[in-house]
Amino acid sequence: MENMLSKEQLLSKVPEVTLVFWMIKIAATTLGETGGDMVSMTFNLGYLASTFIFLAFFLVAVSFQVRSRVFHPVLYWTVIVATTTAGTTLADFADRSLGIGYTGGSLLLLALLVATLAFWRYREGRISVDHIVSPRVEAFYWATIFTSNTLGTALGDWLADETPLGYDGGALVFGGLLVLVATAARWTRMSKALLFWVAFILTRPLGATLGDFLTKAHADGGLELSRIQTSLIIAGFVVLCVALIPQRAGRHPGHVESIAELESE
């Protein structure tokens, strides 16, 4: 039992960053766009009321996540989906209802994200995603994720609506940028933490533009699919991935040998 507890203490409360992680993340961000639009537009609740609903969902989910002592895939991805749906309606509220536009909303959210990362680095001395074990660090982690997902929504809307690219062109641009980040991670010595957060931010506008491409009207460049049906299909895909594809907790840098020793005992 002592060895088991020691092993858990060496493991992070978030999943190991693999191809599966990014696949589920993109699907979850697409679900956030279609699900957020479904509640705010299809159900006609509006951006503000929808934001309060999704924020409440997020706060409940993240409280269970922070209280948990180990990594639980279902709980983790529930919180991720909560951040993407709340981020969708919050960004739409800032961009449209507050009247600051896509550019103003994107700049405001970018400033909030940079401030969150800077404060995290100042208090903890690092912003690594492989060392999420204490409640305070996890609070920084989820605050950054929430802000980045909200920013990603605004960026996706800005590129799709304010430029000639449209939703499909915007998706291609963000997909191409993700390929560049992956290349940099593989072939350069750039900070892995920095590249992770850049990729994490880029997956959100990719999901936003994909979601809008699937559900927006033909006149606006979309496929005009049902938001309800599309959201249910994507949600089913996420659930199947989480249920059927094994995921393990991330490991602390420098502790891989210790874990290996515990596993051999």
RAQUIFEN-V895069 format. One record per residue. N is the residue number from 1. SS is DSSP state (~ for helix, > for strand, _ for the rest). OMEGA is omega in whole degrees, 0 to 359 (* if undefined). D_CENTER is the distance of its C-alpha to the mean C-alpha in Angstrom with 1 decimal. Layout:
BEGIN
n->{N	N}
ss->{SS	SS}
omega->{OMEGA	OMEGA}
d_center->{D_CENTER	D_CENTER}
END
This chain:
BEGIN
n->{1	2	3	4	5	6	7	8	9	10	11	12	13	14	15	16	17	18	19	20	21	22	23	24	25	26	27	28	29	30	31	32	33	34	35	36	37	38	39	40	41	42	43	44	45	46	47	48	49	50	51	52	53	54	55	56	57	58	59	60	61	62	63	64	65	66	67	68	69	70	71	72	73	74	75	76	77	78	79	80	81	82	83	84	85	86	87	88	89	90	91	92	93	94	95	96	97	98	99	100	101	102	103	104	105	106	107	108	109	110	111	112	113	114	115	116	117	118	119	120	121	122	123	124	125	126	127	128	129	130	131	132	133	134	135	136	137	138	139	140	141	142	143	144	145	146	147	148	149	150	151	152	153	154	155	156	157	158	159	160	161	162	163	164	165	166	167	168	169	170	171	172	173	174	175	176	177	178	179	180	181	182	183	184	185	186	187	188	189	190	191	192	193	194	195	196	197	198	199	200	201	202	203	204	205	206	207	208	209	210	211	212	213	214	215	216	217	218	219	220	221	222	223	224	225	226	227	228	229	230	231	232	233	234	235	236	237	238	239	240	241	242	243	244	245	246	247	248	249	250	251	252	253	254	255	256	257	258	259	260	261	262	263	264	265}
ss->{_	~	~	~	~	~	~	~	~	_	>	>	>	>	>	_	_	_	~	~	~	~	~	~	~	~	~	~	~	~	~	~	~	~	~	~	~	~	~	~	~	~	_	_	_	~	~	~	~	~	~	~	~	~	~	~	~	~	~	~	~	~	~	~	~	~	~	_	_	_	_	_	~	~	~	~	~	~	~	~	~	~	~	~	~	~	~	~	~	~	~	~	~	~	~	~	~	_	_	_	~	~	~	~	~	~	~	~	~	~	~	~	~	~	~	~	~	~	~	~	~	~	~	~	_	_	_	_	_	_	_	_	_	_	~	~	~	~	~	~	~	~	~	~	~	~	~	~	~	~	~	~	~	~	~	~	~	~	~	~	~	~	_	_	_	~	~	~	~	~	~	~	~	~	~	~	~	~	~	~	~	~	~	~	~	~	~	_	_	_	_	~	~	~	~	~	~	~	~	~	~	~	~	~	~	~	~	~	~	~	~	~	~	~	~	_	_	~	~	~	_	_	_	_	_	_	~	~	~	~	~	~	~	~	~	~	~	~	~	~	~	~	~	~	_	_	_	_	>	>	>	_	_	_	_	~	~	~	~	~	~	~	~	~	_}
omega->{179	179	180	179	179	180	180	181	179	184	178	179	178	186	173	183	181	176	178	177	182	179	179	181	180	178	180	179	175	176	178	179	182	180	178	178	179	182	185	185	182	178	173	177	180	184	185	180	179	179	178	179	183	176	178	177	179	183	178	182	183	177	176	179	182	180	181	182	182	180	175	184	182	181	181	184	172	178	178	179	178	179	182	179	177	178	179	184	179	178	178	178	180	184	190	184	179	176	180	175	182	181	179	179	180	180	179	181	176	178	178	180	179	179	179	179	180	180	176	180	181	184	186	181	180	176	181	179	180	187	181	184	182	179	181	178	180	176	175	181	183	175	178	179	180	181	181	178	176	176	181	177	181	179	179	179	180	183	183	187	185	178	180	186	183	184	181	177	177	178	179	179	182	175	178	178	177	177	178	178	178	178	179	179	183	191	179	178	178	181	179	178	179	181	177	183	175	179	181	178	184	178	181	176	174	177	180	180	176	179	178	178	181	192	181	182	178	181	180	178	180	179	177	174	179	178	181	181	179	179	180	179	180	178	177	178	179	180	179	179	182	184	189	183	182	174	178	181	175	182	181	174	177	183	181	181	179	179	180	180	179	182	181	182	*}
d_center->{34.7	34.7	33.3	30.6	29.4	29.6	27.4	24.7	24.9	24.2	20.9	17.5	15.7	12.5	12.9	14.6	12.7	14.5	14.7	13.9	10.6	9.6	11.4	9.7	6.1	8.0	9.9	7.4	6.2	10.0	10.9	9.2	11.5	14.5	14.2	14.0	16.8	18.7	19.1	19.8	21.9	23.2	24.0	24.9	23.6	22.6	19.6	20.8	21.6	18.5	16.4	18.7	18.2	14.4	14.6	17.3	15.3	12.5	15.3	17.1	14.4	13.4	17.1	17.8	15.1	16.7	20.1	19.7	21.4	19.9	16.8	16.5	14.3	14.7	13.9	10.9	9.2	10.8	9.1	5.5	7.4	9.2	6.7	6.1	9.9	11.0	9.3	11.2	14.4	14.3	14.0	16.7	18.8	18.7	19.4	22.0	23.5	23.8	25.3	23.7	22.5	19.6	20.8	21.4	18.1	16.3	18.6	18.4	14.6	15.0	17.7	15.8	13.1	16.0	17.9	15.3	15.2	18.9	19.7	17.8	19.8	22.9	22.8	21.8	23.0	19.9	16.1	15.9	13.1	16.0	17.7	15.8	18.9	20.2	19.1	19.2	17.0	14.4	14.7	14.0	10.9	9.4	10.9	9.4	5.7	7.2	9.2	7.1	5.3	8.9	10.4	8.8	10.5	13.6	13.8	13.7	16.3	18.3	18.7	19.5	21.8	23.3	24.2	26.2	23.4	22.2	19.3	20.3	21.2	18.0	16.1	18.7	18.3	14.5	15.2	18.2	16.4	14.1	17.4	18.9	16.3	16.9	20.6	20.5	18.9	21.7	24.6	24.4	24.4	21.6	19.6	17.1	15.0	15.1	14.4	11.3	9.8	11.3	9.9	6.2	7.3	9.3	7.3	6.3	10.1	11.0	9.6	11.2	14.4	14.7	14.4	16.9	19.1	19.4	20.3	21.9	25.7	27.8	29.2	25.9	25.1	23.2	24.3	24.7	23.5	23.3	20.0	21.0	21.9	19.0	16.5	18.6	18.8	15.1	14.8	17.7	16.3	13.3	15.9	18.3	16.0	15.2	18.9	20.6	18.8	19.5	16.9	18.1	17.1	16.6	20.0	21.2	22.5	26.3	26.5	26.4	30.2	30.4	28.2	30.3	33.4	32.2	31.5	35.0	36.7}
END
